């Protein structure tokens, strides 16, 4: 692996992350505990500690949990860097174009707001586009990404559900943040 990020790119990622943190504090977003966001990734584990990657797309905003933006930037960035390295490595192996064309993602379930044909799904339902074989559990991932991958939890099993609504996930957030309805 070994993706390198320039200081400029890290700063761009940080500014985008901090912008979303600020947006989560707005009253409308606090009420629902999510914000509509484009081109954002976040993570979750299921009851068996299997891991999933969720992605909104560039053209249509999707619901992203506000609690996710309570992570310290470095924890988020470690997970971001880890998944970007997987994208680069798997793009070479499976398909030279975009992520939804992958057939495997190194043991991680992938949910997107687009189906496998790139069609946007209305209703903010995340569609499972990759079923790993075999799936990894949280303990299989590098320790520096554990916090980001386990910050939201799904009260079910990823392998059983092709579609997940953000409302089906349990969010864990800092009680000092005014996100409770």
Secondary structure, DSSP 8 states (H G I E B T S, - for coil): ------HHHHHHHHHHHHHHHHHHTSHHHHHHTEEEESS-EEEEE-TT-BEEEEE--SSS-EEEEGGGGGS-HHHHHHHHHHHHHHHHHHHHHT-SS-GGG-S--TT-EEEESB-TTS-B-TTSEEEEEE--SS--BGGGS-GGGHHHHTSEEESS-GGG-SEEEGGGEEE---TTSS---
